[in-house]
């Protein structure tokens, strides 16, 4: 697999909202596709920006991947371990592979969330927090251009 060496940008204007089948008033924009993840040399199924219309729902289901759901706009109800509970923007759900879950709009306007789908494997290496290395020349140019 060939790893990309250039930063790419997807503007919100370039991504269309697509209706998700088999759910109620659920739309998505794919932020990262599996092919784009391959270009970044990371294990990832997809990252979706999802919008649930008023009265809409991600109906009960499960995946063969783990999912992280971060609510960015509005109030929702989550089917969490067999119990419906209320949550709001800023809350995050960690859903293991094979676990039934559902998200329902519980607001008077559309809700939005970011859903990250991560492959699950038998032999996953331990994770660690990432390292950041500043590049002095690029930092100086950023500061000169008013970017920091």
C-alpha positions as CSV (number, residue, x, y, z in Angstrom):
1,X,0.0,0.0,0.0
2,X,1.4,3.4,-1.0
3,X,1.4,6.0,1.8
4,X,0.4,9.5,1.0
5,X,3.1,12.2,1.5
6,X,0.8,15.2,1.1
7,X,-1.8,16.8,3.4
8,X,-5.2,16.7,1.8
9,X,-8.2,18.8,2.7
10,X,-12.0,18.1,2.3
11,X,-14.1,21.2,2.8
12,X,-17.6,20.9,4.1
13,X,-18.9,22.4,0.9
14,X,-17.3,19.6,-1.1
15,X,-19.1,16.9,0.9
16,X,-22.7,16.1,0.1
17,X,-25.2,14.9,2.7
18,X,-26.3,11.3,1.8
19,X,-29.3,9.5,3.2
20,X,-28.3,6.4,5.2
21,X,-30.6,3.5,4.2
22,X,-32.4,1.4,6.9
23,X,-32.5,4.3,9.4
24,X,-34.9,7.2,10.0
25,X,-33.9,10.7,8.8
26,X,-30.2,9.8,9.1
27,X,-27.7,11.6,6.8
28,X,-24.0,11.4,6.6
29,X,-20.8,12.9,5.0
30,X,-17.8,10.5,4.9
31,X,-14.9,12.4,6.4
32,X,-12.4,9.6,5.9
33,X,-13.0,6.6,3.6
34,X,-11.3,3.2,4.0
35,X,-9.2,4.1,0.9
36,X,-8.1,7.4,2.4
37,X,-7.1,5.6,5.7
38,X,-5.0,3.2,3.6
39,X,-3.3,6.3,2.1
40,X,-2.5,7.5,5.6
41,X,-1.3,4.0,6.5
42,X,-3.7,3.6,9.4
43,X,-6.3,0.9,10.3
44,X,-9.7,2.6,10.0
45,X,-13.0,1.6,8.4
46,X,-14.6,5.0,8.1
47,X,-15.2,8.4,9.8
48,X,-18.7,9.8,9.3
49,X,-20.2,13.2,10.1
50,X,-23.8,12.3,10.7
51,X,-26.9,14.4,11.0
52,X,-30.2,13.0,12.6
53,X,-33.3,14.9,11.6
54,X,-36.0,15.8,14.1
55,X,-37.8,12.6,14.9
56,X,-35.0,10.6,13.3
57,X,-33.0,7.7,14.6
58,X,-30.1,5.4,14.0
59,X,-32.1,2.3,14.5
60,X,-30.8,-0.5,16.9
61,X,-27.9,-2.4,15.2
62,X,-24.3,-3.6,15.8
63,X,-21.1,-3.7,13.8
64,X,-18.1,-6.0,13.2
65,X,-16.0,-2.9,14.2
66,X,-15.7,-0.8,17.3
67,X,-17.4,2.7,17.0
68,X,-16.7,5.9,18.8
69,X,-19.6,8.4,18.6
70,X,-19.0,12.1,19.6
71,X,-22.2,14.2,19.8
72,X,-21.3,17.7,18.4
73,X,-24.8,19.3,18.1
74,X,-28.0,18.8,20.1
75,X,-29.5,16.3,22.5
76,X,-29.9,12.6,21.9
77,X,-31.0,9.4,23.6
78,X,-28.6,6.4,23.4
79,X,-29.5,2.8,23.8
80,X,-26.6,2.0,26.1
81,X,-26.2,-1.5,27.5
82,X,-30.0,-2.2,27.1
83,X,-31.1,1.1,28.7
84,X,-32.1,4.4,27.0
85,X,-30.2,7.4,28.5
86,X,-30.1,11.1,27.5
87,X,-26.9,12.8,26.4
88,X,-25.9,16.1,24.8
89,X,-23.3,17.8,22.6
90,X,-19.8,17.1,24.0
91,X,-20.7,13.6,25.2
92,X,-18.8,10.6,23.6
93,X,-19.8,6.9,23.4
94,X,-17.3,4.0,23.1
95,X,-19.2,1.1,21.5
96,X,-17.4,-2.3,21.3
97,X,-17.8,-4.5,18.2
98,X,-20.9,-6.7,18.4
99,X,-22.8,-4.5,21.0
100,X,-26.3,-3.4,20.0
101,X,-26.7,0.4,20.1
102,X,-29.0,3.1,18.8
103,X,-29.0,7.0,18.8
104,X,-32.3,8.9,18.6
105,X,-32.7,12.7,18.1
106,X,-34.2,14.0,21.3
107,X,-34.1,17.7,20.3
108,X,-36.2,20.2,18.4
109,X,-33.6,20.6,15.7
110,X,-31.3,18.2,13.8
111,X,-28.5,16.7,15.9
112,X,-25.0,16.0,14.6
113,X,-22.3,13.6,15.6
114,X,-18.9,12.3,14.4
115,X,-18.7,8.4,14.2
116,X,-15.4,6.7,14.0
117,X,-15.4,3.0,12.9
118,X,-12.3,1.1,13.9
119,X,-11.4,-2.5,12.9
120,X,-11.1,-5.0,15.6
121,X,-8.4,-7.7,15.4
122,X,-7.2,-10.5,17.6
123,X,-3.6,-9.2,17.9
124,X,-3.8,-5.5,18.3
125,X,-0.6,-3.8,19.6
126,X,-0.9,-1.6,22.6
127,X,-1.9,2.0,21.9
128,X,0.0,5.0,23.1
129,X,-0.5,8.8,23.0
130,X,1.1,10.3,19.9
131,X,4.3,12.3,19.8
132,X,4.5,15.8,18.3
133,X,7.8,17.2,17.0
134,X,7.8,20.9,16.1
135,X,9.7,22.0,13.0
136,X,11.5,25.4,13.8
137,X,11.6,26.8,10.2
138,X,7.9,26.1,9.6
139,X,7.0,27.5,13.1
140,X,8.9,30.8,12.2
141,X,7.0,31.1,8.9
142,X,3.7,30.4,10.6
143,X,4.4,33.1,13.2
144,X,5.5,35.6,10.4
145,X,2.3,35.0,8.5
146,X,0.1,35.7,11.5
147,X,-0.9,32.1,12.0
148,X,0.0,31.9,15.7
